[in-house]
Amino acid sequence: MTRRKASEALDRTLRDITGMETQFGGKVMILRGDFRQVILVVPYGTKAQTIDACIVKSSLWNEIQVIRLKHNMRAQQDPNFAEFLLRVGDGNESFVEDDMIRILDSLIILWHGDESIGELIGFVFPRLEENAFNISYMVDRAIITPRNEDVDKLNEVVLNSFPGEQHI
């Protein structure tokens, strides 16, 4: 999602260009995003600064019509996981402590050092060597981590699992 100030600047620009004082100069704007998943990153910002940067804090928000999608296409094969995601997103999942929720046991891989990385990759990418060049197989899988150093480590292990010679 974009910062609130970027949306407000676009609104002012379109009003100036069109000469109309209606929101976004009377143009229909389609904004998308999932407030349950995507939050702005304000480098070195506090929680309050991050929230203030979101479009929901803009004067534009009062005029925005929100259309919610109800069916999770990615989790349709796992209804329990889909329900868990909705409970977390709606703030209805019970807290363990300090605003932390308990992750489903089916999503947990116990840490046993570097062998756990292989276990995680094997879980997300079963039969990787057979499917390494299958686009739909690769597109349907992802490992998400908040730290670049973890991304680099996982990428290295996955890329080294691909058959054939590496070309850079």
C-alpha positions in Angstrom: 0.0 0.0 0.0 1.1 3.5 -0.6 1.6 6.1 2.1 -1.3 8.4 3.0 0.5 11.5 1.8 1.1 10.0 -1.6 -2.6 9.3 -2.0 -3.4 12.8 -0.8 -0.9 14.3 -3.3 -2.5 12.3 -6.1 -5.9 13.6 -5.0 -4.7 17.3 -5.1 -3.0 16.8 -8.4 -6.1 15.3 -10.1 -8.3 18.1 -8.6 -5.9 20.6 -10.1 -5.8 18.9 -13.5 -9.5 18.4 -13.8 -10.6 21.6 -12.1 -13.1 19.6 -10.1 -13.2 19.7 -6.3 -14.5 16.2 -5.9 -12.3 13.4 -4.6 -9.5 12.5 -7.1 -10.9 15.1 -9.5 -14.0 12.9 -10.1 -11.9 10.0 -11.4 -12.7 6.5 -10.2 -9.7 5.1 -8.4 -9.3 1.5 -7.5 -7.0 0.9 -4.6 -6.2 -2.6 -3.5 -4.5 -4.3 -0.6 -5.1 -6.5 2.3 -4.9 -4.6 5.6 -4.4 -7.9 7.4 -1.2 -8.6 5.5 0.4 -5.4 4.2 1.5 -2.6 6.4 3.7 0.3 5.5 7.3 0.3 6.5 8.4 3.6 8.1 12.1 3.2 8.5 13.0 3.8 12.2 9.4 4.9 12.7 7.4 4.3 15.9 4.1 2.3 15.9 2.2 5.7 15.9 4.2 7.0 12.9 3.5 3.8 11.0 -0.2 4.0 11.7 -0.3 7.7 10.8 1.3 6.9 7.4 -1.6 4.6 6.5 -4.5 5.8 4.2 -7.1 5.0 6.9 -5.8 8.1 8.7 -6.4 10.3 5.7 -9.3 12.6 5.2 -9.8 10.7 1.9 -10.7 7.6 3.8 -14.2 8.8 4.7 -15.2 8.8 1.0 -13.6 5.5 0.1 -15.9 2.5 -0.5 -14.3 -0.7 0.8 -15.2 -3.9 -1.0 -14.1 -7.0 0.8 -13.3 -10.3 -0.8 -14.7 -13.2 1.2 -13.2 -16.3 -0.3 -9.5 -17.0 0.2 -8.4 -18.6 -3.1 -4.9 -19.5 -1.8 -6.2 -21.4 1.3 -9.2 -23.1 -0.3 -7.6 -26.5 -0.1 -7.2 -26.0 3.7 -10.4 -24.6 5.3 -8.9 -24.8 8.8 -6.0 -22.6 7.8 -8.4 -20.2 6.0 -10.5 -19.9 9.1 -7.4 -19.3 11.2 -6.3 -16.5 8.9 -9.7 -14.9 9.2 -9.7 -15.1 13.0 -6.2 -13.5 13.1 -7.1 -10.8 10.6 -10.3 -10.0 12.4 -8.5 -9.9 15.8 -10.6 -12.8 17.1 -7.7 -15.3 17.6 -7.0 -15.7 21.3 -3.7 -14.2 22.6 -1.1 -16.2 24.5 0.6 -13.2 25.9 1.7 -9.6 24.9 -0.5 -9.6 21.8 1.1 -12.8 20.6 -1.1 -15.6 19.1 -0.4 -19.3 19.2 0.5 -20.6 15.7 -1.3 -23.8 14.6 0.7 -26.9 15.3 0.4 -27.8 11.6 2.5 -24.7 10.8 5.3 -25.3 13.2 8.6 -27.0 12.4 10.7 -27.5 15.5 14.2 -25.9 15.3 17.1 -28.4 15.3 19.7 -26.1 13.7 20.5 -26.1 10.0 18.7 -29.4 9.4 15.4 -27.6 10.2 16.1 -25.3 7.2 16.1 -28.4 5.0 13.0 -29.7 6.6 11.2 -26.3 6.0 12.3 -26.2 2.3 11.3 -29.9 1.9 7.8 -29.1 3.3 7.3 -26.0 1.1 9.0 -27.5 -2.0 8.4 -31.2 -1.9 10.1 -33.0 -4.8 11.9 -29.8 -5.8 14.4 -31.5 -8.1 11.5 -33.0 -10.2 9.6 -29.7 -10.3 12.4 -27.1 -10.4 11.4 -26.0 -13.9 7.7 -26.3 -13.5 6.4 -22.7 -13.4 3.0 -23.4 -11.8 4.7 -25.5 -9.1 7.1 -22.7 -8.2 4.5 -19.9 -8.4 2.3 -21.7 -5.9 4.9 -21.8 -3.2 6.7 -19.3 -1.0 8.6 -18.9 2.2 8.2 -15.5 3.7 10.6 -14.1 6.3 11.0 -10.6 7.8 14.8 -10.5 7.7 16.9 -10.3 4.5 19.7 -12.4 6.1 17.2 -15.3 6.4 16.0 -14.7 2.9 19.6 -14.9 1.6 20.2 -18.1 3.5 17.0 -19.8 2.3 17.6 -18.7 -1.3 21.1 -20.1 -1.2 19.9 -23.5 0.0 16.9 -23.6 -2.5 19.1 -22.5 -5.4 21.7 -25.1 -4.6 18.9 -27.8 -4.7 18.2 -27.1 -8.4 19.6 -29.7 -10.7 22.2 -28.8 -13.3 25.0 -26.2 -13.4 24.4 -22.7 -12.0 24.7 -19.8 -14.4 25.0 -16.2 -13.2 
